[in-house]
């Protein structure tokens, strides 16, 4: 074969920015790592700390043990720290931990905690609370669990919003899951406000800054590429929404992948422009892994398209603040 025949086809990878870890995810992972450093192995984590197998497996290797319920923690380890995931938990979970005399650390994202507080305020002010979100998602379970059972009505779609019937004459208020599609949520909110003009909205948007920023970046990149890859887990709400946003923005092929090994190369035949982003729980090393896989088959040029700057950082629980080194503090 000639040198020309050996040449790789050109491919421009448009790398969305922002992408990947948000401040809440970074904080949650750091809480597990610092707890292991301070208290030693094992540390128990209720539910996946974030929805990413690569992250969870890495923490397992360091000594974290993941459980779905507190009763799975062996009795002889009841004095070991238990960490609640970034998605938040119902009030019954810390109450259960206290009854079992467990020491727990709460890694709930502060922006999820903000929604929890909103729910409680609405309840105290005698408002009927609607939650826009996806049934069964841990964040939704945690938020609904802030109030007495049956108090919160879940609204998943515009059809739900149009069919909803108030339980009483009390004022209505809505809150939302933090990882929803901005556009889908806007449609649901519009349907509710059309029927109930006096419904009380969140004081500040519930969909978190990271979800919004990553969706805006995808909207910017998707129309100019042949295909879009979202790095993230199938059970990651914000990652699934990114794939949907890419499709709606006109990208003919939009796929969600956890690792480079999952790439179906038939999806990318004839591709000369590829968009690449990552959900808020996906580490940058997996993005680099995808780029390296394409570089084996294509002559890759990477262009970063930035639509927002992110500088937000959240405080750690007070129990772990003295564990953090000056260099760690400097990086957030």
QUIWOVEN-V158034 format. One record per residue. RES is the residue in one letter. SS is DSSP state (hx for helix, st for strand, lp for the rest). OMEGA is omega in whole degrees, -180 to 180 (none if undefined). Layout:
# QUIWOVEN-V158034
res;ss;omega
RES;SS;OMEGA
RES;SS;OMEGA
This chain:
# QUIWOVEN-V158034
res;ss;omega
X;lp;177
X;lp;179
X;hx;-180
X;hx;-179
X;hx;179
X;hx;-174
X;lp;178
X;lp;176
X;st;-180
X;st;178
X;st;173
X;st;177
X;st;177
X;st;-175
X;st;-179
X;st;174
X;st;7
X;lp;175
X;lp;171
X;lp;-171
X;lp;170
X;lp;-177
X;hx;-180
X;hx;178
X;hx;179
X;hx;180
X;hx;-178
X;hx;179
X;hx;-180
X;hx;178
X;hx;178
X;hx;-178
X;hx;-180
X;hx;177
X;hx;176
X;hx;179
X;hx;-175
X;hx;-172
X;hx;-179
X;lp;-179
X;lp;-9
X;lp;167
X;st;-180
X;st;179
X;st;179
X;st;-177
X;lp;176
X;lp;-177
X;lp;168
X;lp;-176
X;lp;174
X;lp;-176
X;hx;-179
X;hx;179
X;hx;-179
X;hx;180
X;hx;178
X;hx;179
X;hx;175
X;hx;-179
X;hx;179
X;hx;176
X;lp;176
X;st;176
X;st;-175
X;st;178
X;st;177
X;lp;-180
X;lp;-177
X;hx;-178
X;hx;178
X;hx;178
X;lp;-178
X;lp;-177
X;hx;-179
X;hx;178
X;hx;-176
X;lp;177
X;lp;-180
X;lp;179
X;lp;172
X;st;-177
X;st;177
X;st;-172
X;lp;-178
X;lp;-176
X;lp;-177
X;lp;-178
X;lp;173
X;lp;179
X;hx;-179
X;hx;-176
X;hx;175
X;hx;177
X;hx;178
X;hx;179
X;hx;180
X;hx;-180
X;hx;178
X;lp;-179
X;lp;178
X;lp;172
X;lp;-177
X;st;175
X;st;-176
X;st;179
X;lp;178
X;lp;177
X;lp;179
X;hx;179
X;hx;172
X;hx;177
X;hx;177
X;hx;179
X;hx;177
X;hx;-179
X;hx;178
X;hx;180
X;hx;-179
X;hx;179
X;hx;179
X;hx;-179
X;hx;180
X;hx;180
X;lp;174
X;lp;175
X;lp;173
X;st;-170
X;st;172
X;st;177
X;st;175
X;st;-177
X;lp;-177
X;lp;-179
X;lp;176
X;lp;179
X;lp;-178
X;hx;179
X;hx;180
X;hx;178
X;hx;180
X;hx;-178
X;hx;178
X;hx;-179
X;lp;175
X;lp;-176
X;lp;179
X;lp;-178
X;lp;180
X;lp;-178
X;lp;-174
X;st;176
X;st;-180
X;st;177
X;st;-177
X;lp;-173
X;lp;174
X;hx;177
X;hx;176
X;hx;-179
X;hx;-179
X;hx;-178
X;hx;-173
X;lp;175
X;lp;179
X;lp;-179
X;lp;-176
X;lp;177
X;lp;-179
X;lp;176
X;lp;179
X;st;173
X;st;177
X;st;172
X;st;-179
X;st;167
X;lp;-174
X;lp;-171
X;lp;-176
X;lp;169
X;lp;180
X;hx;-177
X;hx;178
X;hx;-178
X;hx;178
X;hx;179
X;hx;179
X;hx;179
X;hx;180
X;hx;179
X;hx;178
X;hx;-178
X;hx;176
X;hx;-180
X;hx;-175
X;lp;-174
X;lp;-177
X;lp;-178
X;lp;-176
X;st;180
X;lp;174
X;lp;178
X;lp;176
X;lp;-176
X;lp;-180
X;lp;178
X;lp;-167
X;lp;-178
X;hx;-176
X;hx;177
X;hx;-180
X;hx;-178
X;hx;-179
X;hx;177
X;hx;178
X;hx;178
X;hx;179
X;hx;178
X;hx;-179
X;hx;-174
X;hx;-170
X;hx;-177
X;lp;-176
X;lp;-177
X;lp;177
X;lp;-177
X;st;179
X;st;173
X;st;172
X;st;177
X;st;-178
X;lp;-178
X;lp;179
X;lp;-180
X;lp;177
X;lp;-178
X;hx;-176
X;hx;178
X;hx;177
X;hx;180
X;hx;179
X;hx;178
X;hx;179
X;hx;179
X;hx;179
X;hx;179
X;hx;-177
X;hx;-180
X;lp;172
X;lp;179
X;lp;-173
X;lp;178
X;st;177
X;st;-175
X;st;176
X;st;-178
X;st;174
X;lp;-177
X;lp;179
X;hx;-179
X;hx;-179
X;hx;-177
X;lp;171
X;lp;-171
X;hx;177
X;hx;179
X;hx;-171
X;hx;175
X;lp;180
X;lp;-179
X;lp;175
X;lp;178
X;st;-176
X;st;172
X;st;-178
X;st;176
X;st;-180
X;st;176
X;lp;-173
X;lp;178
X;lp;-178
X;lp;-179
X;lp;-177
X;hx;-180
X;hx;178
X;hx;174
X;hx;179
X;hx;178
X;hx;178
X;hx;180
X;hx;179
X;hx;179
X;hx;178
X;hx;-179
X;hx;176
X;lp;-176
X;lp;-177
X;st;170
X;st;-167
X;st;168
X;st;-178
X;st;173
X;st;178
X;st;177
X;st;-175
X;st;179
X;lp;180
X;lp;172
X;lp;178
X;lp;-179
X;lp;-175
X;lp;172
X;lp;-178
X;lp;178
X;lp;174
X;lp;172
X;lp;-176
X;hx;-179
X;hx;-175
X;hx;-173
X;hx;-179
X;lp;180
X;lp;-173
X;lp;180
X;lp;177
X;hx;-179
X;hx;177
X;hx;180
X;hx;-178
X;hx;180
X;lp;174
X;lp;none
